[in-house]
Amino acid sequence: MTTTDITIKGMTCSHCEMSIAEEIKKIDGVTEVSVSKDEGKAHVQATGVANEQLAEAVEEAGYEALEFENH
């Protein structure tokens, strides 16, 4: 399992957080998601999920993924 921190541009409210989390949760292999507008980040635990898939989910929610940090 990998933990990925995604820096996201454009989040301003709890609805932003919810929209991004919902899109990321749709990806097969994602087991946990938390999104913080205050940090400007999403924290994702997943197995077998590429950064490109996460970026597409963030874009689908209407935001931009700027950086990925995999742990």
Sequence and secondary structure as in RCSB ss.txt:
>XXXX:A:sequence
MTTTDITIKGMTCSHCEMSIAEEIKKIDGVTEVSVSKDEGKAHVQATGVANEQLAEAVEEAGYEALEFENH
>XXXX:A:secstr
 EEEEEEEE   SHHHHHHHHHHHHTSTTEEEEEEETTTTEEEEEESS  HHHHHHHHHHTT EEEEEEE 
